[in-house]
Amino acid sequence: MNDDSFFSINRLVEFGMGMALAQQMVKTMNSAMTNMYVPGSMNQMQTAVPQFYYAMIEGNQSGPFSEQELSRLIAEKKIVKETYIWKPGLPNWEIAEKLPEILKLVALAPPPFK
């Protein structure tokens, strides 16, 4: 088999790695451009707005909770995948398993110690 073929595994791996590198460069540049402050341009530096959430726990609307507090509630099994969650910007309450940021907290929670 000729290794100079476009479809050789070496060429495909090289192409994939090149694409991954290009995507990372684009992401980095977009982030830099978004966060750039130009003096005199009337744009304010962006500050991170803390995110907060509300949850239906034991039939009661509870919150607001920070991500740290949600992580604790997830570890205590007070918030499970069927728990309804709301945050500013959501038109309606959603179950936890449909919100990527909640799934991230679940993935970061340590397993129960046995």
All heavy atoms as an XYZ file, in Angstrom:
904
protein
N       0.842     -1.179      0.000
C       0.000      0.000      0.000
C       0.887      1.242      0.000
O       1.858      1.323      0.735
C      -0.917     -0.027      1.214
C      -1.859      1.148      1.273
S      -2.922      1.035      2.724
C      -4.476      1.085      1.920
N       0.545      2.216     -0.770
C       1.315      3.439     -0.913
C       0.965      4.406      0.211
O      -0.176      4.811      0.367
C       1.020      4.058     -2.285
C       1.891      5.253     -2.573
O       2.682      5.673     -1.736
N       1.746      5.805     -3.754
N       1.972      4.816      1.033
C       1.734      5.717      2.156
C       1.512      7.154      1.731
O       1.161      7.990      2.541
C       2.905      5.658      3.134
C       2.853      4.418      3.996
O       1.814      3.719      3.967
O       3.843      4.151      4.693
N       1.725      7.481      0.444
C       1.499      8.843     -0.029
C       0.048      9.078     -0.412
O      -0.325     10.176     -0.805
C       2.401      9.143     -1.237
C       3.853      9.236     -0.807
O       4.098      9.568      0.371
O       4.729      8.980     -1.643
N      -0.790      8.068     -0.312
C      -2.202      8.185     -0.651
C      -2.895      9.122      0.330
O      -2.594      9.138      1.520
C      -2.862      6.804     -0.606
O      -4.259      6.933     -0.624
N      -3.847      9.894     -0.156
C      -4.620     10.794      0.699
C      -5.364     10.022      1.778
O      -5.554     10.490      2.877
C      -5.620     11.608     -0.134
C      -6.491     12.496      0.703
C      -5.986     13.660      1.263
C      -7.813     12.184      0.956
C      -6.775     14.479      2.046
C      -8.612     12.991      1.730
C      -8.095     14.151      2.283
N      -5.791      8.823      1.482
C      -6.577      8.030      2.408
C      -5.735      7.155      3.329
O      -6.273      6.363      4.079
C      -7.586      7.173      1.636
C      -8.600      8.006      0.922
C      -8.548      8.151     -0.448
C      -9.589      8.668      1.628
C      -9.482      8.929     -1.110
C     -10.526      9.450      0.971
C     -10.473      9.585     -0.400
N      -4.421      7.302      3.310
C      -3.595      6.511      4.223
C      -3.859      6.993      5.647
O      -4.213      8.142      5.895
C      -2.111      6.647      3.882
O      -1.632      7.918      4.277
N      -3.685      6.111      6.608
C      -3.968      6.433      8.008
C      -3.098      7.586      8.490
O      -3.560      8.454      9.229
C      -3.831      5.186      8.909
C      -4.385      5.461     10.310
C      -2.395      4.742      9.008
C      -5.859      5.598     10.360
N      -1.854      7.644      8.030
C      -0.962      8.739      8.434
C      -1.495     10.083      7.968
O      -1.460     11.063      8.700
C       0.452      8.518      7.890
C       1.134      7.340      8.541
O       0.758      6.907      9.618
N       2.141      6.811      7.867
N      -1.975     10.141      6.743
C      -2.520     11.393      6.203
C      -3.799     11.786      6.933
O      -4.016     12.956      7.217
C      -2.811     11.256      4.699
C      -1.601     11.044      3.870
C      -0.880     12.337      3.649
N       0.207     12.091      2.718
C       1.297     12.789      2.690
N       1.464     13.777      3.514
N       2.250     12.505      1.841
N      -4.647     10.803      7.239
C      -5.898     11.105      7.934
C      -5.634     11.595      9.362
O      -6.277     12.538      9.829
C      -6.807      9.875      7.937
C      -7.359      9.467      6.567
C      -8.131      8.171      6.678
C      -8.219     10.566      5.981
N      -4.681     10.984     10.049
C      -4.328     11.429     11.398
C      -3.742     12.841     11.334
O      -4.097     13.711     12.143
C      -3.344     10.442     12.061
C      -2.759     11.025     13.340
C      -4.038      9.119     12.343
N      -2.859     13.077     10.382
C      -2.261     14.401     10.213
C      -3.340     15.451      9.948
O      -3.332     16.532     10.534
C      -1.261     14.356      9.055
C      -0.535     15.651      8.812
C       0.436     15.544      7.635
O       0.912     14.434      7.340
O       0.702     16.588      7.027
N      -4.289     15.122      9.094
C      -5.382     16.045      8.774
C      -6.220     16.328     10.025
O      -6.537     17.478     10.323
C      -6.256     15.457      7.660
C      -7.442     16.311      7.323
C      -7.285     17.473      6.591
C      -8.708     15.951      7.742
C      -8.379     18.259      6.274
C      -9.804     16.735      7.438
C      -9.645     17.892      6.701
N      -6.575     15.287     10.769
C      -7.383     15.456     11.975
C      -6.689     16.309     13.015
O      -7.303     17.172     13.644
N      -5.389     16.082     13.194
C      -4.637     16.876     14.168
C      -4.544     18.333     13.724
O      -4.640     19.250     14.538
C      -3.256     16.273     14.377
C      -3.311     14.943     15.117
S      -1.710     14.153     15.309
C      -0.903     15.298     16.410
N      -4.386     18.549     12.426
C      -4.346     19.914     11.898
C      -5.666     20.640     12.123
O      -5.694     21.814     12.505
N      -6.769     19.929     11.911
C      -8.093     20.530     12.128
C      -8.309     20.852     13.601
O      -8.839     21.910     13.945
C      -9.196     19.594     11.623
C      -9.284     19.505     10.123
S      -9.636     21.084      9.328
C     -11.277     21.392      9.934
N      -7.904     19.963     14.492
C      -8.065     20.193     15.927
C      -7.248     21.413     16.363
O      -7.729     22.250     17.135
C      -7.640     18.958     16.711
N      -6.034     21.524     15.859
C      -5.187     22.667     16.184
C      -5.804     23.959     15.659
O      -5.844     24.976     16.354
C      -3.780     22.461     15.606
C      -2.774     23.561     15.887
C      -2.559     23.713     17.381
C      -1.461     23.259     15.202
N      -6.320     23.929     14.440
C      -6.948     25.112     13.850
C      -8.175     25.539     14.657
O      -8.373     26.735     14.909
C      -7.335     24.837     12.398
N      -8.981     24.585     15.088
C     -10.167     24.918     15.880
C      -9.773     25.540     17.213
O     -10.410     26.488     17.677
C     -11.018     23.675     16.110
C     -11.757     23.217     14.871
C     -12.504     21.915     15.081
O     -12.206     21.154     15.988
N     -13.477     21.662     14.230
N      -8.729     25.026     17.843
C      -8.266     25.591     19.110
C      -7.755     27.011     18.907
O      -7.997     27.889     19.736
C      -7.174     24.708     19.718
C      -6.743     25.149     21.099
C      -7.853     25.061     22.115
O      -8.673     24.166     22.077
N      -7.903     25.998     23.027
N      -7.045     27.260     17.807
C      -6.544     28.599     17.518
C      -7.699     29.575     17.302
O      -7.670     30.710     17.798
C      -5.618     28.572     16.303
C      -4.292     27.886     16.571
S      -3.283     27.655     15.089
C      -3.006     29.337     14.586
N      -8.727     29.156     16.572
C      -9.893     30.008     16.327
C     -10.581     30.330     17.647
O     -10.951     31.477     17.904
C     -10.865     29.337     15.337
C     -12.210     30.040     15.320
C     -10.260     29.302     13.942
N     -10.743     29.339     18.505
C     -11.388     29.539     19.807
C     -10.592     30.545     20.642
O     -11.163     31.445     21.262
C     -11.507     28.200     20.526
C     -12.211     28.278     21.849
C     -12.316     26.894     22.480
C     -12.918     26.980     23.864
N     -12.950     25.678     24.526
N      -9.279     30.397     20.664
C      -8.422     31.304     21.430
C      -8.514     32.727     20.899
O      -8.640     33.683     21.673
C      -6.964     30.815     21.395
O      -6.916     29.496     21.942
C      -6.047     31.727     22.177
N      -8.472     32.872     19.585
C      -8.550     34.219     18.983
C      -9.914     34.856     19.229
O     -10.006     36.050     19.529
C      -8.243     34.159     17.489
C      -6.790     33.828     17.175
S      -5.612     34.974     17.924
C      -6.021     36.480     17.085
N     -10.983     34.084     19.098
C     -12.315     34.625     19.362
C     -12.439     35.087     20.806
O     -13.019     36.136     21.080
C     -13.399     33.592     19.033
C     -13.648     33.467     17.554
O     -13.330     34.354     16.779
N     -14.220     32.349     17.154
N     -11.899     34.312     21.733
C     -11.936     34.686     23.140
C     -11.139     35.974     23.372
O     -11.594     36.872     24.074
C     -11.372     33.554     23.990
O     -11.333     33.932     25.335
N      -9.976     36.070     22.771
C      -9.142     37.265     22.924
C      -9.843     38.493     22.357
O      -9.831     39.566     22.966
C      -7.790     37.063     22.244
N     -10.478     38.345     21.202
C     -11.170     39.481     20.580
C     -12.392     39.896     21.399
O     -12.687     41.082     21.537
C     -11.601     39.127     19.156
C     -10.446     38.899     18.199
S      -9.429     40.351     17.958
C     -10.515     41.344     16.965
N     -13.103     38.932     21.967
C     -14.286     39.237     22.764
C     -13.914     39.988     24.029
O     -14.624     40.896     24.454
C     -15.028     37.928     23.141
O     -15.419     37.275     21.943
C     -16.256     38.202     23.990
N     -12.804     39.616     24.637
C     -12.407     40.214     25.909
C     -11.495     41.423     25.762
O     -11.043     41.973     26.757
C     -11.729     39.154     26.783
C     -12.669     38.046     27.160
O     -13.850     38.291     27.393
N     -12.181     36.829     27.211
N     -11.253     41.846     24.544
C     -10.341     42.966     24.312
C     -10.983     44.280     24.757
O     -12.155     44.538     24.494
C      -9.992     43.050     22.828
C      -8.977     44.129     22.517
S      -8.629     44.264     20.752
C      -7.900     42.694     20.434
N     -10.223     45.082     25.425
C     -10.657     46.410     25.832
C      -9.870     47.437     25.034
O      -8.643     47.441     25.048
C     -10.432     46.621     27.335
C     -10.761     48.012     27.783
C     -12.082     48.433     27.857
C      -9.762     48.907     28.104
C     -12.391     49.717     28.263
C     -10.060     50.199     28.507
C     -11.386     50.594     28.589
O     -11.691     51.871     28.981
N     -10.580     48.286     24.329
C      -9.937     49.324     23.533
C     -10.231     50.663     24.205
O     -11.382     51.103     24.245
C     -10.464     49.326     22.076
C      -9.809     50.426     21.263
C     -10.257     47.962     21.440
N      -9.186     51.328     24.763
C      -9.418     52.604     25.437
C     -10.072     53.612     24.505
O      -9.720     53.722     23.333
C      -8.011     53.063     25.835
C      -7.191     51.816     25.840
C      -7.794     50.924     24.797
N     -11.075     54.316     25.024
C     -11.757     55.341     24.246
C     -12.855     54.800     23.355
O     -13.522     55.559     22.672
N     -13.078     53.519     23.337
C     -14.090     52.961     22.445
C     -15.453     52.843     23.106
O     -16.391     52.348     22.501
C     -13.654     51.584     21.940
O     -13.638     50.670     23.011
N     -15.555     53.272     24.346
C     -16.814     53.266     25.090
C     -17.285     51.858     25.450
O     -18.395     51.679     25.886
C     -17.924     54.000     24.324
C     -17.590     55.431     23.946
S     -17.363     56.471     25.388
C     -19.045     56.684     25.880
N     -16.468     50.850     25.230
C     -16.888     49.510     25.651
C     -16.295     49.232     27.022
O     -15.142     49.477     27.278
C     -16.508     48.434     24.632
C     -15.022     48.324     24.398
O     -14.254     49.196     24.775
N     -14.614     47.247     23.763
N     -17.119     48.749     27.890
C     -16.672     48.424     29.238
C     -16.087     47.026     29.240
O     -16.504     46.161     28.483
C     -17.846     48.483     30.208
C     -18.486     49.851     30.319
C     -17.540     50.872     30.926
O     -16.809     50.555     31.857
N     -17.550     52.081     30.400
N     -15.130     46.808     30.100
C     -14.590     45.459     30.235
C     -15.685     44.570     30.795
O     -16.412     44.958     31.703
C     -13.372     45.450     31.154
C     -12.186     46.182     30.568
S     -10.729     46.021     31.591
C     -10.281     44.357     31.256
N     -15.801     43.396     30.226
C     -16.830     42.478     30.674
C     -16.425     41.866     32.005
O     -15.277     41.492     32.208
C     -17.042     41.375     29.651
C     -17.555     41.886     28.338
C     -17.709     40.763     27.335
O     -17.290     39.642     27.575
N     -18.307     41.057     26.212
N     -17.386     41.793     32.895
C     -17.141     41.125     34.159
C     -18.026     39.889     34.206
O     -19.130     39.877     33.667
C     -17.476     42.046     35.356
O     -18.831     42.465     35.255
C     -16.565     43.263     35.374
N     -17.524     38.877     34.851
C     -18.286     37.639     34.940
C     -19.476     37.853     35.875
O     -19.321     38.313     36.996
C     -17.401     36.518     35.457
N     -20.659     37.555     35.374
C     -21.865     37.664     36.177
C     -22.077     36.321     36.864
O     -22.142     35.291     36.199
C     -23.080     38.009     35.283
C     -24.352     38.051     36.099
C     -22.847     39.318     34.560
N     -22.154     36.328     38.184
C     -22.343     35.044     38.851
C     -23.684     34.432     38.462
O     -24.691     35.123     38.400
C     -22.287     35.380     40.339
C     -22.382     36.860     40.442
C     -22.061     37.433     39.106
N     -23.656     33.149     38.175
C     -24.864     32.421     37.786
C     -25.523     31.862     39.036
O     -24.848     31.404     39.939
C     -24.484     31.290     36.826
C     -25.658     30.576     36.224
C     -26.454     31.430     35.271
O     -27.401     32.075     35.656
N     -26.050     31.445     34.029
N     -26.832     31.932     39.082
C     -27.539     31.319     40.194
C     -28.729     30.539     39.667
O     -29.202     30.770     38.560
C     -27.961     32.365     41.241
C     -28.848     33.452     40.695
C     -30.232     33.321     40.738
C     -28.308     34.605     40.159
C     -31.051     34.314     40.234
C     -29.123     35.605     39.653
C     -30.499     35.458     39.692
N     -29.172     29.597     40.471
C     -30.203     28.646     40.060
C     -31.245     28.499     41.159
O     -30.959     28.700     42.338
C     -29.571     27.266     39.820
C     -28.484     27.270     38.788
C     -27.169     27.569     39.146
C     -28.753     26.976     37.462
C     -26.155     27.574     38.199
C     -27.743     26.981     36.518
C     -26.457     27.284     36.884
O     -25.462     27.299     35.952
N     -32.437     28.117     40.747
C     -33.498     27.731     41.666
C     -33.819     26.269     41.387
O     -33.668     25.799     40.260
C     -34.752     28.583     41.443
C     -34.557     30.020     41.870
C     -34.018     30.953     40.998
C     -34.912     30.425     43.148
C     -33.829     32.262     41.394
C     -34.724     31.744     43.556
C     -34.187     32.655     42.668
O     -33.996     33.946     43.073
N     -34.259     25.558     42.410
C     -34.581     24.142     42.259
C     -35.855     23.829     43.027
O     -36.146     24.455     44.051
C     -33.431     23.282     42.776
N     -36.602     22.864     42.524
C     -37.766     22.347     43.238
C     -37.279     21.183     44.090
O     -36.957     20.124     43.572
C     -38.851     21.894     42.264
C     -39.489     23.019     41.489
S     -40.323     24.246     42.510
C     -41.675     23.290     43.169
N     -37.179     21.425     45.394
C     -36.677     20.406     46.327
C     -37.799     20.060     47.302
O     -38.320     20.951     47.985
C     -35.426     20.903     47.069
C     -34.308     21.216     46.064
C     -34.964     19.882     48.095
C     -33.071     21.821     46.670
N     -38.151     18.782     47.316
C     -39.227     18.274     48.183
C     -40.513     19.066     47.984
O     -41.216     19.399     48.939
C     -38.781     18.278     49.647
C     -37.578     17.376     49.904
C     -37.051     17.458     51.323
O     -37.577     18.271     52.136
O     -36.102     16.724     51.623
N     -40.807     19.404     46.725
C     -42.050     20.095     46.389
C     -42.039     21.589     46.634
O     -43.055     22.256     46.445
N     -40.911     22.138     47.053
C     -40.811     23.573     47.337
C     -39.777     24.229     46.442
O     -38.708     23.669     46.208
C     -40.410     23.798     48.803
C     -41.449     23.280     49.765
O     -42.638     23.520     49.588
N     -41.006     22.544     50.763
N     -40.108     25.440     45.987
C     -39.139     26.217     45.225
C     -38.065     26.698     46.191
O     -38.365     27.337     47.191
C     -39.833     27.406     44.556
C     -38.893     28.270     43.757
C     -39.627     29.418     43.082
O     -40.710     29.239     42.563
N     -39.009     30.588     43.112
N     -36.818     26.367     45.894
C     -35.705     26.719     46.770
C     -34.650     27.464     45.970
O     -34.476     27.238     44.789
C     -35.082     25.453     47.373
O     -36.052     24.701     48.052
N     -33.928     28.320     46.641
C     -32.850     29.042     45.990
C     -32.929     30.517     46.323
O     -33.762     30.926     47.100
N     -32.066     31.293     45.751
C     -31.103     30.964     44.695
C     -29.897     30.206     45.248
O     -29.507     30.376     46.400
C     -30.677     32.322     44.152
C     -30.861     33.271     45.304
C     -32.018     32.719     46.102
N     -29.333     29.353     44.387
C     -28.161     28.560     44.715
C     -27.036     28.888     43.744
O     -27.269     29.046     42.550
C     -28.452     27.057     44.592
C     -29.511     26.559     45.520
C     -30.704     26.070     45.022
C     -29.319     26.557     46.892
C     -31.690     25.587     45.866
C     -30.304     26.078     47.757
C     -31.492     25.597     47.243
N     -25.822     28.923     44.276
C     -24.638     29.052     43.417
C     -24.315     27.667     42.865
O     -24.898     26.665     43.301
C     -23.454     29.573     44.228
O     -23.059     28.594     45.188
N     -23.366     27.591     41.949
C     -22.941     26.286     41.432
C     -22.359     25.428     42.551
O     -22.565     24.221     42.575
C     -21.932     26.445     40.294
C     -22.556     26.845     38.989
C     -21.595     26.767     37.810
O     -20.398     26.445     38.008
O     -22.047     27.019     36.688
N     -21.638     26.037     43.484
C     -21.070     25.282     44.605
C     -22.174     24.682     45.466
O     -22.088     23.530     45.889
C     -20.177     26.182     45.463
C     -18.879     26.548     44.799
C     -18.056     27.487     45.670
O     -18.602     28.264     46.431
N     -16.742     27.401     45.530
N     -23.217     25.471     45.712
C     -24.325     24.959     46.513
C     -25.060     23.840     45.771
O     -25.464     22.848     46.381
C     -25.293     26.086     46.867
C     -24.682     27.093     47.830
C     -25.512     28.351     47.977
O     -25.967     28.897     46.958
O     -25.715     28.780     49.127
N     -25.222     23.994     44.454
C     -25.850     22.929     43.664
C     -25.020     21.656     43.731
O     -25.571     20.557     43.846
C     -26.021     23.352     42.204
C     -27.199     24.274     41.881
C     -27.252     24.524     40.393
C     -28.506     23.730     42.371
N     -23.709     21.784     43.659
C     -22.835     20.613     43.752
C     -23.036     19.881     45.068
O     -23.102     18.656     45.102
C     -21.363     21.018     43.614
O     -21.107     21.481     42.330
N     -23.163     20.642     46.137
C     -23.393     20.039     47.452
C     -24.744     19.317     47.477
O     -24.847     18.179     47.953
C     -23.348     21.113     48.546
C     -23.603     20.570     49.947
C     -23.597     21.685     50.988
N     -24.480     22.792     50.666
C     -25.806     22.796     50.896
N     -26.387     21.743     51.421
N     -26.523     23.861     50.602
N     -25.787     19.944     46.931
C     -27.117     19.331     46.903
C     -27.142     18.077     46.029
O     -27.841     17.114     46.332
C     -28.153     20.353     46.422
C     -28.425     21.509     47.386
C     -29.222     22.601     46.699
C     -29.125     21.018     48.637
N     -26.363     18.095     44.957
C     -26.257     16.908     44.094
C     -25.580     15.777     44.862
O     -26.030     14.637     44.828
C     -25.513     17.252     42.791
C     -26.386     18.146     41.904
C     -25.100     15.988     42.041
C     -25.666     18.792     40.748
N     -24.498     16.104     45.579
C     -23.785     15.085     46.352
C     -24.669     14.514     47.454
O     -24.570     13.333     47.786
C     -22.509     15.683     46.947
N     -25.552     15.342     48.007
C     -26.463     14.893     49.062
C     -27.716     14.217     48.499
O     -28.603     13.854     49.260
C     -26.875     16.090     49.927
C     -25.733     16.690     50.713
C     -26.117     17.989     51.422
O     -27.265     18.478     51.263
O     -25.253     18.531     52.140
N     -27.786     14.103     47.176
C     -28.922     13.475     46.485
C     -30.235     14.232     46.693
O     -31.314     13.677     46.540
C     -29.111     12.012     46.912
C     -27.886     11.153     46.741
C     -27.664     10.826     45.298
C     -26.536      9.808     45.166
N     -25.607     10.112     44.156
N     -30.143     15.528     47.012
C     -31.344     16.354     47.112
C     -31.742     16.874     45.744
O     -32.889     17.242     45.528
C     -31.129     17.506     48.094
C     -31.002     17.015     49.527
C     -30.886     18.151     50.491
C     -30.789     17.599     51.913
N     -30.626     18.659     52.889
N     -30.761     16.930     44.837
C     -31.029     17.247     43.430
C     -30.637     16.020     42.632
O     -29.510     15.537     42.730
C     -30.254     18.493     42.960
C     -30.790     19.731     43.677
C     -30.343     18.648     41.446
C     -30.108     21.022     43.284
N     -31.596     15.509     41.871
C     -31.388     14.340     41.022
C     -31.757     14.712     39.598
O     -32.193     15.836     39.333
C     -32.219     13.124     41.524
C     -31.732     12.677     42.898
C     -33.694     13.445     41.563
N     -31.611     13.775     38.673
C     -31.825     14.095     37.267
C     -33.246     14.549     36.964
O     -33.468     15.280     36.015
C     -31.433     12.929     36.371
C     -32.295     11.700     36.518
C     -31.827     10.611     35.582
C     -32.738      9.396     35.670
N     -32.380      8.394     34.702
N     -34.232     14.173     37.801
C     -35.621     14.562     37.569
C     -36.003     15.877     38.249
O     -37.124     16.351     38.094
C     -36.578     13.466     38.066
C     -36.457     12.154     37.352
C     -35.405     11.228     37.982
O     -34.872     11.546     39.067
O     -35.104     10.192     37.368
N     -35.088     16.477     38.994
C     -35.364     17.731     39.701
C     -35.533     18.870     38.701
O     -34.746     19.003     37.768
C     -34.207     18.061     40.668
O     -34.034     16.982     41.579
C     -34.477     19.340     41.441
N     -36.551     19.688     38.923
C     -36.758     20.853     38.068
C     -35.833     21.977     38.513
O     -35.719     22.280     39.707
C     -38.212     21.319     38.106
C     -39.094     20.498     37.204
C     -39.774     19.389     37.679
C     -39.220     20.830     35.857
C     -40.575     18.623     36.837
C     -40.021     20.073     35.009
C     -40.689     18.974     35.508
O     -41.468     18.224     34.667
N     -35.173     22.598     37.520
C     -34.209     23.680     37.757
C     -34.622     24.874     36.890
O     -35.081     24.714     35.768
C     -32.778     23.255     37.350
C     -32.347     21.962     38.054
C     -31.771     24.378     37.551
C     -31.966     22.129     39.497
N     -34.408     26.073     37.428
C     -34.610     27.290     36.650
C     -33.458     28.225     36.934
O     -32.924     28.285     38.045
C     -35.926     27.981     37.012
C     -36.160     29.205     36.182
C     -36.725     29.266     34.943
C     -35.808     30.551     36.522
N     -36.741     30.567     34.489
C     -36.185     31.379     35.443
C     -35.190     31.128     37.623
C     -35.979     32.748     35.439
C     -34.979     32.504     37.615
C     -35.372     33.295     36.531
N     -33.058     28.960     35.893
C     -32.046     30.012     36.035
C     -32.473     31.173     35.165
O     -33.278     31.003     34.233
C     -30.658     29.508     35.622
C     -30.542     29.236     34.141
C     -29.132     28.883     33.759
C     -29.041     28.806     32.242
N     -27.686     28.749     31.782
N     -31.988     32.378     35.463
C     -32.329     33.514     34.621
C     -31.961     33.225     33.162
O     -30.887     32.696     32.880
C     -31.478     34.655     35.190
C     -31.271     34.272     36.623
C     -31.160     32.775     36.603
N     -32.882     33.544     32.278
C     -32.673     33.296     30.861
C     -33.471     32.114     30.346
O     -33.706     31.999     29.153
N     -33.890     31.219     31.247
C     -34.722     30.089     30.826
C     -36.180     30.527     30.812
O     -36.650     31.146     31.773
C     -34.574     28.906     31.789
C     -33.302     28.091     31.735
C     -33.359     26.965     32.777
C     -33.088     27.499     30.360
N     -36.917     30.201     29.756
C     -38.330     30.587     29.717
C     -39.184     29.761     30.678
O     -40.190     30.247     31.180
C     -38.743     30.333     28.267
C     -37.772     29.323     27.758
C     -36.496     29.555     28.518
N     -38.782     28.525     30.949
C     -39.535     27.625     31.820
C     -38.585     26.793     32.658
O     -37.394     26.710     32.375
C     -40.406     26.666     30.980
C     -41.439     27.409     30.169
O     -42.185     28.225     30.686
N     -41.471     27.137     28.873
N     -39.127     26.129     33.658
C     -38.357     25.195     34.466
C     -38.009     24.002     33.596
O     -38.802     23.565     32.771
C     -39.181     24.737     35.668
C     -39.377     25.815     36.693
C     -40.234     26.868     36.616
C     -38.709     25.943     37.938
N     -40.139     27.640     37.726
C     -39.208     27.096     38.570
C     -37.736     25.189     38.579
C     -38.759     27.512     39.813
C     -37.302     25.605     39.823
C     -37.807     26.755     40.436
N     -36.802     23.467     33.749
C     -36.337     22.290     33.005
C     -35.861     21.247     33.995
O     -35.382     21.585     35.074
C     -35.167     22.649     32.080
C     -35.528     23.491     30.889
C     -36.285     22.722     29.817
O     -36.260     21.481     29.809
O     -36.908     23.384     28.981
N     -35.966     19.982     33.585
C     -35.411     18.949     34.451
C     -33.884     19.001     34.344
O     -33.331     19.373     33.315
C     -35.974     17.544     34.144
C     -35.723     17.127     32.717
C     -37.447     17.469     34.482
C     -36.097     15.677     32.437
N     -33.244     18.656     35.448
C     -31.794     18.814     35.574
C     -31.024     18.127     34.461
O     -30.038     18.657     33.956
C     -31.336     18.302     36.934
N     -31.460     16.935     34.042
C     -30.698     16.196     33.043
C     -30.711     16.856     31.668
O     -29.939     16.489     30.804
C     -31.167     14.748     32.949
C     -32.524     14.551     32.314
C     -32.909     13.080     32.219
O     -32.037     12.208     32.402
O     -34.084     12.822     31.979
N     -31.540     17.866     31.446
C     -31.576     18.573     30.162
C     -30.701     19.821     30.150
O     -30.593     20.480     29.128
C     -33.016     18.959     29.807
C     -33.877     17.769     29.455
C     -35.205     18.222     28.900
C     -36.030     17.021     28.478
N     -37.293     17.435     27.870
N     -30.074     20.140     31.272
C     -29.235     21.340     31.358
C     -27.762     20.936     31.419
O     -27.313     20.347     32.399
C     -29.612     22.159     32.598
C     -31.041     22.687     32.604
C     -31.373     23.302     33.953
C     -31.241     23.696     31.497
N     -26.987     21.269     30.382
C     -25.577     20.852     30.336
C     -24.762     21.316     31.538
O     -23.905     20.585     32.028
C     -25.051     21.483     29.046
C     -26.256     21.779     28.229
C     -27.378     21.997     29.188
N     -25.029     22.524     32.039
C     -24.243     23.011     33.165
C     -24.526     22.216     34.442
O     -23.654     22.073     35.296
C     -24.450     24.510     33.395
C     -25.878     24.912     33.692
C     -26.687     25.312     32.471
O     -26.524     24.702     31.391
O     -27.496     26.224     32.607
N     -25.722     21.659     34.572
C     -26.039     20.815     35.724
C     -25.393     19.439     35.548
O     -24.846     18.867     36.492
C     -27.563     20.692     35.922
C     -28.215     22.075     36.069
C     -27.884     19.812     37.129
C     -27.699     22.922     37.196
N     -25.426     18.912     34.323
C     -24.775     17.630     34.056
C     -23.281     17.714     34.335
O     -22.677     16.760     34.810
C     -25.031     17.190     32.615
C     -26.468     16.776     32.296
C     -26.595     16.433     30.825
C     -26.910     15.624     33.163
N     -22.688     18.871     34.059
C     -21.267     19.066     34.357
C     -21.022     18.944     35.856
O     -20.077     18.298     36.290
C     -20.810     20.441     33.862
C     -19.388     20.803     34.255
C     -19.061     22.239     33.977
C     -19.681     23.076     35.075
N     -19.246     24.452     35.148
N     -21.918     19.527     36.657
C     -21.772     19.443     38.111
C     -21.935     18.004     38.600
O     -21.255     17.572     39.519
C     -22.790     20.359     38.801
C     -22.620     21.852     38.536
C     -23.761     22.625     39.186
C     -21.285     22.348     39.010
N     -22.847     17.268     37.973
C     -23.044     15.859     38.334
C     -21.771     15.076     38.034
O     -21.318     14.253     38.826
C     -24.257     15.257     37.586
C     -24.325     13.751     37.772
C     -25.538     15.916     38.042
N     -21.174     15.353     36.870
C     -19.960     14.627     36.470
C     -18.792     14.940     37.397
O     -17.925     14.104     37.620
C     -19.592     14.985     35.038
N     -18.772     16.151     37.970
C     -17.678     16.555     38.854
C     -17.893     16.123     40.296
O     -16.972     16.195     41.113
C     -17.473     18.065     38.789
C     -17.018     18.616     37.437
C     -16.983     20.137     37.468
C     -15.669     18.057     37.045
N     -19.118     15.713     40.632
C     -19.407     15.294     42.009
C     -18.740     13.955     42.288
O     -18.783     13.042     41.459
C     -20.917     15.186     42.224
N     -18.130     13.817     43.457
C     -17.481     12.539     43.769
C     -18.523     11.452     44.009
O     -19.645     11.746     44.438
C     -16.706     12.845     45.048
C     -17.409     13.999     45.668
C     -17.982     14.790     44.527
N     -18.168     10.212     43.733
C     -19.101      9.118     44.008
C     -19.260      8.939     45.510
O     -18.403      9.357     46.287
C     -18.421      7.912     43.363
C     -16.983      8.247     43.350
C     -16.894      9.751     43.211
N     -20.360      8.315     45.942
C     -20.523      8.088     47.383
C     -19.420      7.175     47.920
O     -18.996      6.246     47.235
C     -21.894      7.421     47.495
C     -22.334      7.091     46.119
C     -21.451      7.809     45.158
N     -18.960      7.466     49.114
C     -17.920      6.663     49.738
C     -18.562      5.444     50.376
O     -19.545      5.565     51.107
C     -17.176      7.477     50.808
C     -16.027      6.732     51.410
C     -14.865      6.580     50.708
C     -16.135      6.182     52.676
C     -13.798      5.897     51.257
C     -15.082      5.498     53.227
C     -13.895      5.346     52.519
N     -18.015      4.274     50.084
C     -18.613      3.035     50.610
C     -17.762      2.469     51.706
O     -16.626      2.542     51.789
C     -18.771      2.008     49.491
C     -19.756      2.491     48.476
C     -19.914      1.469     47.374
C     -20.884      2.009     46.329
N     -21.078      1.172     45.225
